[in-house]
Amino acid sequence: MAMAAAFYGIELTVYMVKISAEQKPYRKAVMETYGAKVYPSPSEATDAGRRILEENPDTYGSLGCAISEAIETAVKTDKCRYVLGSVLNHVLLHQSVIGLETKTAMDKFGIAPDVIIGCAGGGSNLGGLIAPFMGERIEGKNDIRFIAVEPASCPSFTRGRFAYDFGDTAKTTPLIKMKTLGNGFIPSSNHAGGLRYHGMNSVLSRLFEDGLLEARSETQNDVFEAAVKFSKIEGILPAPESSHAIKAAIDEALECKKTGEKKVILFGLTGTGYFDLSAYMQYNSGTLSDRVPTDDDLEKGFATIPDIPQNR
Ligand SMILES: Cc1ncc(COP(=O)(O)O)c(C=O)c1O
């Protein structure tokens, strides 16, 4: 999710969110090893990138910027195709394999989850994980609680508006009805780079509005505290993105401890943190910062949401 890619022939051009390229140089190196051309986004390689840099030379970038650059490259390059790895409903459909496998495994062992938790950037892992369980919930066959966890630095579910907005900064995509902070919202630098998207999948946004999906936001230091606890207990170093779900799972378990209830808590562990060691180093040395947008910061983003009748 921290990048957008355009394919032509066997060549792959990747627009990697600038802050992610800086914080995760080894991820960039892996892609380059496989032959990809990787541009930290916004870049000078596209009109969209140059325009964004002109307006905001010090920007760390965002997935919205990277999407604009990848779309422009695909449109201007013969036989070039653009792929998006999150946000759109078909990506959730792909990721529903995870939910189906999870449900099959749980059914096989006769376990039913009481709570399902996932981190939410554009919403694809969460949407895929909960899909079969949510289907049954809507049919009245279960009473599961579903929880989305997002970074406090980019709180599209918890502080965003439900409105028609563009999926990218250069306003090239069709309008999508979703929870959004505004296509012009640029989150502060945050190591959970994959969760730095101004919007949210439209189906999940609807589920949230209908009260079927809960959401909460967490600050980076709290998320890393949970990540370190988890790695010590489980021996798995989790990705910062995944650690948002871990934080909520730990909190739910602690609540059970308080109330004496017994619950099955299921969460998605979306990746390992071996490309995120600079963030772990900062956390371990106490220098990891938390930047939560003020209401004024959010207003600036909301001002970029299209002023169309449905949004008024
Ligand atoms: C490890 C990891 N987990 C989760 C995500 C979030 O993406 P999504 O909300 O689309 O599942 C990302 C995105 O890059 C990621 O890298």
The ligand as an SDF file (V2000), in Angstrom:
LIG
                    3D

 16 16  0  0  0  0  0  0  0  0999 V2000
    2.3730   -5.0200    6.2330 C   0  0  0  0  0  0  0  0  0  0  0  0
    1.1710   -4.2380    5.7930 C   0  0  0  0  0  0  0  0  0  0  0  0
    0.0140   -4.4300    6.4420 N   0  0  0  0  0  0  0  0  0  0  0  0
   -1.1060   -3.7500    6.1130 C   0  0  0  0  0  0  0  0  0  0  0  0
   -1.0820   -2.8250    5.0840 C   0  0  0  0  0  0  0  0  0  0  0  0
   -2.3460   -2.0620    4.8560 C   0  0  0  0  0  0  0  0  0  0  0  0
   -2.9730   -2.1550    3.6530 O   0  0  0  0  0  0  0  0  0  0  0  0
   -4.5100   -2.5210    3.5440 P   0  0  0  0  0  0  0  0  0  0  0  0
   -5.2870   -1.6360    4.4600 O   0  0  0  0  0  0  0  0  0  0  0  0
   -4.8320   -2.2730    2.1200 O   0  0  0  0  0  0  0  0  0  0  0  0
   -4.6520   -3.9370    3.8980 O   0  0  0  0  0  0  0  0  0  0  0  0
    0.1120   -2.6050    4.3620 C   0  0  0  0  0  0  0  0  0  0  0  0
    0.1850   -1.6870    3.2410 C   0  0  0  0  0  0  0  0  0  0  0  0
    1.2030   -1.4330    2.6440 O   0  0  0  0  0  0  0  0  0  0  0  0
    1.2670   -3.3260    4.7350 C   0  0  0  0  0  0  0  0  0  0  0  0
    2.4480   -3.1170    4.1220 O   0  0  0  0  0  0  0  0  0  0  0  0
  1  2  1  0
  2  3  1  0
  2 15  2  0
  3  4  2  0
  4  5  1  0
  5  6  1  0
  5 12  2  0
  6  7  1  0
  7  8  1  0
  8  9  2  0
  8 10  1  0
  8 11  1  0
 12 13  1  0
 12 15  1  0
 13 14  2  0
 15 16  1  0
M  END
$$$$
